[in-house]
């Protein structure tokens, strides 16, 4: 197995999480090729990476091109080294049991699966993964099952990708910058008759958004427009009308539940920038 699978970890100002993930992989599934791609972290954070450079292949990027761009660099490096299966693991995930990666990989190969994802829980033990279905407005519906299930998409924080997917649809699309890349990738693979499988017999912990909390609202909401436009060809006018009243309701909820006026203003600013940028089809990185 070790000759076919590479683990790719994207690091962005998250050295402690990345270090803990590497330690958990070495403890529970030792011997794997680990590729860490640093997405132009701050100088202080990048300096810490010297502590892992002998435990992995370390790639330092000069510019943060986003989640997909960074992981694509890692996948390309793995292909260059001769690997044909790629585990994209968020830095804020970690293993709970021995041979978790090996079990997922073995099942994937035996059943000719294109993309596979295990069960994920947060640090409180709550389930945060499962099967995903997406509608023409870019909204996702999740459901959890205890059975191995083929579906349209899966949660992307810890996913195995077979090279057959790369050969069929290419790499992850980079214009999202952050959020929806994996959903886009899974749905495109699904539409090309490749198997997407939720594998609940293995559980991974995901801390959720430790490096993206400040900008999550903007990209999450904006990229629903991009996804709907790219996958389902939904028109801008239709999206604008559909989301306008929903965002009014969402704004009211933010005002009522925010702990401070500053927090409320920041969240409102992000979702309405997202709304208007979504209508105008603004893509890539955006300063808010």
C-alpha positions in Angstrom: 0.0 0.0 0.0 2.7 2.5 0.9 3.9 2.6 -2.7 0.5 3.7 -4.0 -0.9 6.2 -1.5 0.3 9.7 -0.6 -1.2 11.9 2.1 -1.4 15.6 1.2 -1.8 18.2 4.0 -2.4 21.9 3.2 -0.9 24.1 5.9 -1.9 27.7 6.3 -0.9 29.3 9.7 -1.9 26.0 11.3 1.4 24.4 12.2 0.2 23.0 15.5 -2.7 21.2 13.9 -0.5 20.0 11.0 2.1 18.7 13.4 -0.6 16.8 15.4 -2.1 15.3 12.3 1.4 14.0 11.2 1.9 12.5 14.6 -1.4 10.7 14.5 -0.6 9.3 11.1 2.8 8.1 12.2 1.2 6.5 15.3 -1.7 4.8 13.6 -0.6 4.3 9.9 3.2 4.7 9.8 5.2 4.4 6.6 3.1 6.7 4.4 4.4 9.3 2.1 3.3 12.7 3.6 3.4 15.8 1.5 2.8 19.1 3.3 2.1 22.2 1.2 2.4 25.5 3.0 0.1 28.0 1.4 2.2 31.1 2.1 1.8 31.2 5.9 3.0 34.1 8.0 6.8 34.2 8.6 6.6 33.1 12.2 4.4 30.1 11.3 6.5 29.1 8.3 9.6 29.0 10.5 8.0 26.4 12.7 7.8 24.0 9.7 11.5 23.2 10.1 10.3 20.8 12.8 8.6 18.5 10.3 10.9 18.8 7.2 12.5 15.5 8.0 9.2 13.7 8.5 7.5 14.7 5.2 8.0 16.3 1.8 7.6 20.0 2.4 6.6 22.4 -0.4 6.6 26.1 0.4 4.4 28.3 -1.8 5.1 32.0 -2.4 1.4 32.9 -2.8 -1.8 31.6 -1.2 -3.9 30.6 -4.2 -6.6 28.9 -2.1 -7.6 25.5 -1.0 -7.8 23.8 -4.4 -4.6 25.4 -5.7 -2.5 24.3 -2.8 -3.9 20.7 -2.8 -3.4 20.5 -6.6 0.3 21.3 -6.1 0.4 18.4 -3.6 -1.4 16.0 -5.9 0.9 16.9 -8.8 3.9 16.2 -6.7 2.5 12.8 -5.6 1.9 11.9 -9.3 5.4 13.0 -10.1 6.6 10.6 -7.4 4.6 7.7 -8.9 1.6 7.6 -6.5 -1.9 6.8 -7.8 -4.1 7.5 -4.8 -4.2 10.7 -2.8 -5.6 11.4 0.6 -6.5 15.1 1.0 -6.4 15.6 4.8 -7.3 19.0 6.3 -4.7 20.1 8.8 -7.4 20.2 11.6 -8.2 16.5 11.3 -6.6 13.6 13.1 -6.9 9.8 13.4 -8.6 7.9 16.2 -7.8 4.3 15.4 -5.0 2.1 14.0 -5.0 1.4 10.2 -7.8 3.9 9.5 -6.1 5.1 6.4 -5.2 1.5 5.3 -8.7 0.3 5.8 -10.2 3.1 3.6 -7.6 2.6 1.0 -8.0 -1.2 0.8 -11.8 -0.9 0.4 -11.4 1.8 -2.2 -9.1 -0.3 -4.3 -11.0 -3.5 -4.1 -14.2 -1.8 -5.2 -12.9 0.5 -7.9 -14.0 3.7 -6.1 -13.1 7.1 -7.4 -13.6 9.2 -4.3 -14.1 7.9 -0.7 -14.6 9.7 2.6 -14.9 8.3 6.2 -17.2 9.3 9.0 -16.2 12.5 10.7 -17.0 13.9 14.1 -16.1 17.1 15.8 -14.3 17.3 19.1 -17.6 17.1 21.0 -18.3 13.8 19.3 -21.1 15.1 17.1 -21.4 13.7 13.6 -20.5 16.3 10.9 -20.3 14.2 7.8 -22.3 11.8 5.7 -23.8 11.7 2.2 -24.5 14.9 0.4 -27.0 15.9 -2.3 -26.9 19.3 -4.0 -29.7 21.2 -5.7 -29.7 23.7 -8.6 -29.2 26.7 -6.2 -26.0 25.2 -4.7 -27.6 24.2 -1.4 -26.5 21.0 0.2 -28.5 18.4 2.0 -26.6 16.0 4.3 -27.7 12.7 5.7 -25.9 10.2 7.9 -26.0 6.4 7.5 -24.3 3.5 9.1 -24.0 1.7 5.8 -21.4 2.1 3.1 -23.3 4.2 0.6 -22.7 5.5 -2.9 -23.8 9.2 -3.2 -23.4 12.4 -5.2 -20.9 14.0 -2.8 -19.2 13.7 0.6 -17.7 16.0 3.2 -14.3 17.0 1.9 -12.0 17.5 4.9 -10.6 14.0 4.6 -11.1 12.4 1.2 -9.3 9.7 -0.8 -9.1 10.4 -4.6 -8.0 7.8 -7.1 -6.0 8.8 -10.1 -8.8 7.6 -12.4 -10.7 10.7 -11.3 -7.7 13.0 -12.2 -7.5 11.3 -15.6 -11.3 11.7 -16.2 -12.0 15.3 -15.0 -8.7 16.8 -14.1 -7.8 18.6 -10.9 -9.9 20.6 -8.5 -11.1 23.9 -9.9 -9.3 26.8 -8.3 -11.6 29.7 -8.8 -13.6 28.9 -5.7 -10.5 29.8 -3.5 -12.2 28.4 -0.4 -15.2 26.2 0.1 -17.2 24.2 -2.4 -14.2 22.9 -4.3 -14.6 19.3 -3.0 -18.4 19.4 -3.6 -17.8 20.6 -7.2 -15.2 17.9 -7.6 -17.4 15.1 -6.3 -20.4 16.1 -8.3 -18.4 16.3 -11.5 -16.9 12.9 -10.8 -20.4 11.5 -10.1 -21.7 12.9 -13.3 -18.9 11.1 -15.1 -20.0 7.8 -13.7 -17.2 7.5 -11.1 -18.1 6.0 -7.7 -18.4 8.4 -4.8 -18.6 6.5 -1.5 -19.3 7.3 2.1 -17.4 4.8 4.3 -18.8 5.1 7.9 -16.8 2.2 9.4 -13.8 4.5 10.0 -14.1 7.7 12.1 -11.9 10.8 11.8 -12.0 13.9 14.1 -12.4 17.3 12.4 -12.0 20.4 14.4 -13.9 22.4 11.8 -12.7 25.7 10.3 -9.8 26.5 12.6 -8.0 28.5 10.0 -11.0 30.0 8.1 -13.5 31.3 10.7 -12.9 35.0 9.9 -13.7 34.6 6.2 -15.9 31.6 6.1 -19.2 33.3 5.7 -18.2 35.2 2.6 -16.7 32.3 0.6 -19.4 29.8 1.8 -22.2 32.0 0.5 -20.6 33.4 -2.6 -19.5 30.1 -3.8 -23.0 28.7 -3.7 -23.7 31.0 -6.7 -20.6 29.9 -8.5 -21.4 26.2 -7.9 -25.0 26.5 -9.1 -23.8 28.4 -12.2 -21.1 25.9 -13.0 -22.8 22.6 -12.3 -26.5 23.4 -13.1 -26.2 26.5 -15.3 -28.6 28.3 -13.0 -29.0 31.9 -14.1 -27.9 35.0 -12.1 -31.4 36.5 -12.0 -32.9 33.3 -10.7 -30.2 33.0 -8.0 -30.5 36.7 -7.0 -34.3 36.4 -6.5 -34.0 33.0 -4.8 -31.4 34.1 -2.2 -32.5 37.7 -1.6 -35.3 37.0 0.9 -33.4 34.1 2.4 -30.5 36.5 3.2 -32.9 39.0 4.7 -34.1 36.3 7.1 -30.5 35.2 7.7 -29.5 38.8 8.5 -32.2 39.1 11.1 -31.0 35.9 12.7 -27.4 37.3 12.8 -28.5 40.5 14.5 -30.5 38.6 17.1 -27.9 36.0 17.9 -24.5 37.9 17.5 -22.7 38.4 20.8 -21.6 41.9 19.9 -22.4 44.6 17.4 -18.9 44.2 15.9 -19.5 40.5 15.3 -22.9 41.3 13.8 -21.6 43.9 11.4 -18.8 41.7 10.3 -21.1 38.7 9.5 -23.6 41.0 7.7 -20.9 42.6 5.7 -19.6 39.2 4.6 -22.9 37.7 3.5 -24.0 40.7 1.6 -20.7 41.1 -0.2 -21.1 37.4 -1.0 -24.6 38.0 -2.3 -23.6 40.8 -4.7 -20.3 39.2 -5.7 -22.2 36.0 -6.4 -24.6 37.8 -8.7 -21.7 39.4 -10.5 -19.8 36.1 -10.7 -16.8 37.4 -8.8 -14.3 34.5 -8.4 -11.0 33.8 -6.6 -9.6 35.5 -3.6 -11.4 38.6 -2.3 -10.4 41.1 0.4 -13.3 41.9 2.7 
